[in-house]
């Protein structure tokens, strides 16, 4: 839940940050 909220926040901040958020999300998923 926290991850989704964070992603939403980043998305609202800037479109460019979306790429970074996606990369971070993928990395987090792989680590998990």
CORNOR-V77401 format. One record per residue. N is the residue number from 1. BURIAL is + if it has 24 or more other C-alpha atoms within 12 Angstrom, else -. Layout:
n={N,N}
burial={BURIAL,BURIAL}
This chain:
n={1,2,3,4,5,6,7,8,9,10,11,12,13,14,15,16,17,18,19,20,21,22,23,24,25,26,27,28,29,30,31,32}
burial={-,-,-,-,-,-,+,-,-,-,-,-,-,-,-,-,-,-,-,-,+,-,-,-,-,-,-,-,-,-,-,-}
